[in-house]
Each structure stands twice: as structure tokens, then as C-alpha cells.
Amino acid sequence: ETATGKILYEKSSNEKFAPASMTKMMSLLLIMENIDNGNLKMDEEIRTSKYASSMGGSQIFLEENEIMKVEDMLKGVTIGSANDATVALAERIAGTEEAFVSLMNKKAKELGLKNTNFKNCTGLDEANHYSSSYDMAMIAKELVKHSKILEFSSIYETYLRTDTDNKFWLVNTNKLVRFYKGVDGLKTGYTDSAGYCLTATINKEGMRLIAVVMGENTSSERNKEVSALLDYGYNLYQKEVYLNKDEVLGTKEVEKGIDRVANIVLNEDVASINKKGYKVGELTYELDVKKIKAPIKKGEIVGSLTVKEDGKIINKVDVTVDKNIDKAGLFTMYISCLLYTSPSPRDGAT
């Protein structure tokens, strides 16, 4: 379950498998982070290298020197699992696929993934390229925070190059998008070494679940197993929300800020996943906020809220400020200092 990270069912979840094109979830995560930080834009046009155009397997048949917008390449990756588009985007971000793969492995370590090692950004079979169903689920958990990806991965069919003679039909490799109501992603995979793999996600009843299977013998088998996992999750469990995202928890002084005080709010809902019929015990909350220094942006982590049920920790959620706070200029800081340090008439001043 994505809000809490709780595992509802697992089997051999840390066993290493070839992840095939589910590898692209990590590629997509890095691409979306580059879009978020402004290094990459959806309408930017990318020129395809000879190397990117030479990729085999699933592709959108990019030609050497062909120019395509980032948004269309992303559709090619999320819907059609295009190896050529993945490499083209990787080269744009890191210069070479090799350098991009280094970023992928660095990100895997940041996420605490212990059974993952990438050798390429596409998932094509290669020695020492592996992951686990748990690690794939954790990557997916990060990826679904980027709603644009779900907009693309929920499309069953569309077209690229619509205004050209080379119009290309894209059909989603994830058939559950069409045949399991509500599924809006996320990534399939298949190679001879990996077998049939699938990471699927759905948001229903206020609860988003991710299900991963690896090493299946047929595509119908992987779809059946994932469907069974999703059914299991929604039939047996429910989400309980205790505090809502953006709820003000308290205030904290802002050092050198244009605003002296910031409201501390939740970065996400405080929730737990319980079996249906479970009675929640006594809840207590512990807020821990570090020193805040301007400038600071909404969404930037400034501390955490620990949630306990009957004295036992059940969740820990990041907290942030409720708005951007710029650094105050010298004059503003001087006036502020006077206001906060000058004695009042009640202190005997006249």
C-alpha cells in the first residue's frame, strides 16, 4: 500500500530475478525527477543518437537524428516499453547510458534497495542485472508520486507522430489497464531470462495498491496472479486516515525568513492499513521539527510526525511548511530585530 508502505502479502519477495522492462520504472523515476527540478521539460525536443536508434526489442522505431518531444518519448516508454526512447532520454539526462545507469544504482541505494543492480536502463538481458519483487514495489511506490506517469500508463492505445506520414500506433503492454477496472499502470516486462513480469497499480476505496510478480511462464499467468493479489488486498484490508495531508500541526520559528514563523503541515496523510473489522487502539503523536532557515519551499522536509498506537510505532510521516518562505533582506531583518527586541511601555520605557 503506497501511503504507508505496508506489505499485505509477499512470497520470495527478496529473491533476485531478472526484472526485464520493469527496469524502466527506475529510468522513469529519474526522468520525472529531472522534469521536477527543471533540467528537462515535457515540450523539449530530443535528437535521437545512432546508439539509441539501434536498440532492439520493444521500440517506437526512432531513426538516427530523429527529433521527438520528451512527452512523446515518455508515452513510448510507459505505454509501449520503448527501449530506443528510454536510451534517448537517458542520454539527454546523463550524456551516456552508462552514466545514467550509475544514477539508477545510486538512486537504488538511496531508496535502501538491497537486491537490485542495474547494468542498463532498458531491462534487456545482461549479466548481473537483477532486482526483486520487493525492490520493484519500492521503486513503483516512488514513481506513482509522479501523477503524469499514471496519466500515460493508464492509456490503452494512442498514436505518435500523428502529423506525419510515419504515424505510429501505441498499444499498452499492460493489458490489465483495459481488463481490470481501475488499473492505471504501471510496467510490464519480458525477456527469455526474466520470463513474464508485471508491476500493476490501482487506486480504489481511498487506497492505492501496488502488486508485483516476476518470473511467470506466460503473460496470462502474470495477469491472473496480479489480479489475485489486487483482489486479496481490497477484499481483506482497508485504509484508516487519522490526519489529513496539509493539516497544521504547529508552528516553528524561521531563521532569517521574511516570515518569522511557519506553519508545520503534513507532507501526506497519516494513515494505517488494517484488516477489515479491526478496532484501532489509542493513538498518540510525537512531532519532531529541526531548525528552519530561510529560504525554504513548501514540500521541503523539515521533520517528522511519529504515530503510535497503544505505545507502538505504526507510522512516521514527513512534515513540511505550508508555503514558500524567502530569505529576508538586511533592512527587513533589521526592522524585525527592532520589533522583537525593543522594550515595551510596560517594561518601563517612555
Buried (B, 14 or more C-beta within 10 A) or exposed (E): BBBBEBEBEEEEBEEBBBBBBBBBBBBBBBBBBBBEEEEBEEEEEBBBBEBBBEBEBBBBBBEEEBEBBBBBBBBBBBBBBBBBBBBBBBBBBBEEBEEBBEBBBEBBEEBEBEBBBBBBBBBBBBEEBBBBBBBBBBBBBBBBEBEBBBBBBBBEEBEBBEEEEEEBEBEBBBBBBEEBEBBBBBBBBBBEBBBBBBBBBBBEEEBBBBBBBBBBEEBEBBBEBBBEBBEBBBEEBBBBEBBEBBBEBEBBEBEBBBBBEBBBBBBBBBBBBBEEEEEEEEBEBEEEBEEBEBBBEBEBEBBBBBBBBEEEEBBBBBBBBBEBBBBBEEEBBEEBEEEEEEEEEEEEEE
